[in-house]
């Protein structure tokens, strides 16, 4: 294998060769600058510069980042100078060929510039292709992404783009192979890095890459797996989930068609996979609109596109309306809202996330006392002005027009009552919020963390919403004195996802009961 120093030495020799060719050509008399000589010069220039490009790629692949900063070859922009010489040579030859192509003068004293018909045709061809040859020098400016081999799904598009750019150029096979190596990294580069820059190794490189990454069956499985593993839509508050599902679905469909798969608009497997990613409310709305209609992937994606646009516009208009709400009181409430919570005046959280509100015995009463709107919690209450946000609110639990935190607060209040009924002292259990994965997507729910409980519980109502498959399980939960407080008839497996990072998941087995708070609190009292 040649060293970097040896390769740089070769580059200097090629550069000097091009300089000498230009100098010698200029020294020749016009009579000796025949068309054949000029054509041979073009061929020589193209061959030499193609070799320089290939060597430059090989040098770049062998040096470290520190060497790039210190080697004079890179510091002095060697290839930039080489391109200028190459361009100068082509321009000189182009002008000479243009002169030679002019109509011959009337018969008179003979000259030595005559050309055969075959040479004339070759000259016309060269002149037509001169611009394209000059443009093809800019191969490095092509936007071809890197391919590492970590995701087999990327190979089809990478190969298509790379071969279109390289095979459509005027460069030799050595240079194409060198450029191909610069667009590979990691495992993919290891497949062909042992191949030297030889003409016959270009096709061999693609053959080896096809063997490793071109298996259409494996690529098809990877496409379907990517769609199946995509995070379900969590709700209309998370508009990015809609965009990801739409883009991924269309990308997978396009890639499957490129792989030669016979994909139809009514493909049941793909249709079901995409529909199962919808959140609960979107699934219900779509099913209502498509009653009596055949399954259609395009109709489903169009529904998602429209839903995304509607909620995006609502979100934008809601922000605008909030900024313009009750302008006469702008100095009173807008400044307070910007500071954060309207209850405790903290700048770190909004009113709806305030712990004082969550822990209040009567949250509605607290909001009234603080003169805060009980619909949205984002501005002071005004009996003469209708809340412009209320109609766009929806409780995530009961789907009514009020804050979800108020609903949760009521649930939490019931739990405390159940606890105090079975114990002589108050026991406060920490609450957690998480996404629960179900058949129709994800639902956000609140749970109680009881470190003393020997089992996990989930309400029957939530199981029905998630449509989780049940397993028969007969048991009962006893409280103080052996009193049965809940009858268990089934159990389910449920996956919890973090509300901050849905890649963080936990799958548990939970017993199904009517009221989770009662069951957990009884166990807490018994322990």
LUMVOSE-715337 format. One line per field, with one value per residue (C-alpha): x, y, z. Coordinates in steps of 0.25 Angstrom, whole numbers. Layout:
<sites>
x c(X  ...);
y c(Y  ...);
z c(Z  ...);
</sites>
This chain:
<sites>
x c(0  5  8  2  16  17  2  5  18  9  0  11  16  2  1  14  10  -2  6  16  5  -1  13  17  3  5  19  14  11  -4  -1  4  -8  -16  -30  -25  -14  -24  -34  -22  -19  -33  -33  -19  -25  -37  -29  -19  -29  -37  -25  -22  -37  -36  -22  -28  -39  -29  -20  -32  -37  -23  -20  -25  -32  -19  -11  -22  -19  -3  0  4  -4  -17  -13  -9  -22  -14  -26  -32  -19  -20  -34  -30  -19  -29  -39  -28  -24  -38  -41  -29  -32  -47  -43  -34  -44  -54  -44  -42  -57  -59  -62  -50  -46  -48  -38  -25  -11  -12  -11  -8  -21  -30  -38  -45  -60  -58  -49  -59  -71  -62  -59  -74  -76  -65  -70  -84  -79  -69  -78  -83  -69  -66  -78  -74  -62  -71  -74  -71  -82  -92  -101  -100  -103  -93  -97  -92  -100  -107  -120  -122  -135  -125  -118  -128  -129  -114  -110  -120  -115  -100  -101  -109  -99  -86  -90  -96  -83  -71  -61  -53  -56  -45  -50  -64  -59  -51  -63  -72  -62  -63  -79  -78  -74  -74  -79  -82  -68  -62  -69  -61  -49  -39  -42  -31  -34  -35  -45  -50  -52  -64  -74  -68  -71  -85  -86  -81  -90  -102  -99  -98  -110  -118  -126  -140  -147  -139  -141  -156  -156  -148  -158  -170  -163  -160  -174  -179  -169  -173  -178  -193  -200  -202  -213  -216  -206  -195  -196  -182  -187  -197  -186  -176  -187  -191  -176  -172  -184  -182  -167  -169  -180  -170  -158  -167  -171  -156  -153  -163  -174  -188  -194  -209  -217  -226  -214  -221  -208  -202  -215  -217  -203  -205  -219  -214  -204  -216  -220  -233  -241  -235  -238  -253  -254  -248  -257  -269  -265  -262  -274  -278  -265  -254  -241  -232  -218  -218  -232  -226  -213  -222  -231  -218  -213  -226  -226  -212  -215  -228  -221  -209  -218  -226  -213  -208  -221  -222  -209  -213  -226  -219  -210  -222  -231  -238  -228  -234  -228  -215  -207  -214  -214  -204  -192  -196  -198  -184  -178  -184  -194  -206  -208  -194  -188  -176  -169  -165  -179  -193  -205  -210  -197  -198  -197  -205  -217  -214  -214  -226  -238  -247  -240  -251  -253  -238  -239  -251  -244  -232  -242  -236  -244  -248  -248  -234  -227  -219  -225  -233  -248  -257  -272  -275  -266  -267  -254  -249  -241  -252  -258  -245  -242  -245  -243  -234  -241  -256  -255  -263  -260  -251  -237  -232  -225  -239  -243  -231  -232  -246  -241  -230  -239  -248  -235  -232  -246  -244  -231  -236  -249  -240  -229  -227  -217  -216  -207  -202  -198  -189  -196  -190  -194  -191  -195  -202  -201  -213  -220  -224  -211  -207  -215  -209  -213  -210  -206  -203  -189  -191  -177  -184  -194  -191  -198  -202  -216  -223  -238  -248  -251  -237  -235  -248  -243  -229  -236  -225  -227  -231  -227  -236  -232  -241  -236  -240  -234  -236  -234  -234  -241  -241  -252  -253  -252  -250  -253  -243  -248  -237  -223  -216  -202  -200  -188  -185  -177  -171  -178  -164  -158  -167  -154  -154  -164  -169  -178  -185  -196  -208  -221  -234  -243  -255  -247  -232  -232  -241  -233  -219  -223  -229  -216  -208  -217  -215  -200);
y c(0  14  24  37  44  35  38  53  52  45  57  67  59  59  74  77  68  77  90  85  80  94  101  92  94  109  108  101  109  110  101  90  91  82  77  63  68  77  65  56  67  67  52  53  65  57  44  51  60  47  40  52  52  38  40  52  43  32  42  48  34  32  44  49  62  67  64  71  84  82  76  86  78  82  95  100  95  86  81  95  99  86  89  103  97  87  98  107  95  92  107  108  96  100  113  106  96  108  114  101  99  112  111  110  122  122  114  120  117  104  102  91  92  83  72  59  58  48  58  69  60  57  72  76  65  70  84  80  72  83  89  76  72  85  83  69  73  78  63  67  77  65  64  49  45  36  21  14  0  2  4  -6  3  14  5  6  21  22  13  19  33  29  22  32  43  34  26  39  46  46  40  27  15  18  32  26  16  26  35  23  20  34  33  20  19  9  -5  -2  4  -9  -17  -11  -3  -15  -12  -4  8  -1  0  -14  -12  -2  -12  -22  -12  -11  -26  -27  -16  -23  -36  -30  -20  -22  -34  -30  -39  -33  -19  -22  -27  -15  -5  -12  -13  2  5  -5  1  15  22  23  37  42  52  65  72  65  69  64  50  52  58  46  35  42  44  30  23  30  27  12  11  18  9  -4  0  2  -12  -17  -21  -21  -11  -7  4  -6  -14  -19  -22  -8  -1  -8  -5  10  11  4  16  26  32  28  40  40  25  28  40  32  20  29  35  23  14  6  10  0  1  11  15  28  32  29  37  49  48  50  61  69  66  71  84  86  85  92  104  103  103  115  123  119  126  138  139  138  149  158  154  165  176  185  177  174  181  173  159  157  162  152  140  143  142  127  122  131  124  124  134  124  127  112  106  109  110  97  90  96  87  96  94  79  77  86  80  88  92  100  108  111  117  125  131  134  140  130  125  110  106  109  114  124  137  144  141  152  149  159  152  138  130  128  116  107  102  96  90  75  67  55  46  50  58  70  85  87  85  71  75  78  64  57  66  60  46  49  54  41  33  41  38  23  23  30  21  9  15  24  33  40  33  41  33  39  40  38  42  33  28  15  7  1  -5  9  17  23  29  38  34  36  25  24  18  9  3  -6  -13  -27  -25  -15  -11  -4  1  -7  6  9  -6  -4  9  3  -10  -19  -34  -40  -53  -60  -58  -60  -54  -44  -33  -32  -20  -19  -30  -39  -31  -33  -19  -23  -36  -38  -46  -43  -38  -31  -27  -12  -4  9  20  32  45  52  41  30  21  19  8  -2  -14  -19  -29  -22  -28  -22  -16  -6  5  5  15  7  -6  0  8  -4  -12  1  0  -15  -13);
z c(0  -4  7  8  4  -8  -13  -11  -19  -30  -29  -32  -44  -50  -47  -53  -65  -68  -67  -77  -86  -86  -88  -99  -106  -106  -112  -124  -136  -140  -152  -143  -134  -142  -138  -135  -126  -119  -117  -112  -102  -96  -94  -87  -78  -74  -71  -63  -55  -53  -47  -38  -33  -29  -22  -15  -9  -5  2  9  14  20  28  42  45  51  38  30  38  37  24  13  3  10  15  1  -5  -15  -22  -24  -31  -39  -44  -48  -57  -62  -65  -72  -81  -85  -88  -97  -105  -106  -112  -122  -126  -128  -137  -145  -147  -154  -169  -178  -186  -201  -209  -209  -203  -197  -182  -172  -164  -173  -166  -170  -169  -158  -150  -153  -147  -135  -133  -133  -122  -114  -114  -110  -98  -94  -84  -78  -76  -68  -60  -56  -49  -37  -33  -19  -18  -20  -8  -5  9  17  18  31  29  43  36  24  20  16  6  -6  -6  -4  -16  -25  -22  -22  -35  -42  -39  -41  -53  -60  -59  -69  -59  -59  -50  -41  -37  -36  -26  -18  -17  -13  -1  4  5  14  28  39  36  21  19  25  14  2  9  5  -10  -17  -26  -39  -50  -48  -34  -35  -40  -29  -18  -22  -23  -9  -4  -10  -4  10  9  -4  1  -3  7  19  14  13  27  32  26  32  46  45  44  54  65  62  75  74  74  88  86  79  88  82  67  64  66  54  45  49  46  33  28  32  26  12  13  16  5  -5  -1  -2  -16  -20  -15  -25  -14  -20  -10  -12  -6  2  7  20  28  25  27  41  45  42  48  61  63  64  78  84  79  65  63  67  58  46  49  49  36  29  32  20  12  8  15  9  13  5  11  25  22  16  29  38  29  30  45  47  39  47  61  56  52  65  73  65  66  81  83  76  83  97  93  89  100  108  104  114  125  118  128  139  134  123  131  143  133  127  141  142  152  156  169  176  167  163  150  149  145  140  148  143  148  162  173  182  172  171  186  189  196  186  174  168  181  181  166  170  182  173  162  152  140  144  129  125  137  129  132  143  143  138  139  127  118  112  112  98  101  108  95  91  104  107  119  116  125  124  111  117  116  128  132  133  146  153  149  154  167  169  167  177  187  186  189  201  206  204  211  223  224  226  235  247  241  227  217  205  193  182  169  155  141  129  116  115  102  96  84  79  83  96  107  118  132  147  156  171  175  187  191  201  191  186  173  163  159  148  147  138  131  127  122  113  107  104  99  106  105  118  125  135  149  161  174  184  192  207  216  231  239  226  220  205  198  183  175  164  152  141  139  128  123  121  116  123  115  121  118  116  107  101  99  114  116  127  124  137  140  147  153  148  158  159  167  168  179  188  186  188  200  207  205  210  222  224  223);
</sites>
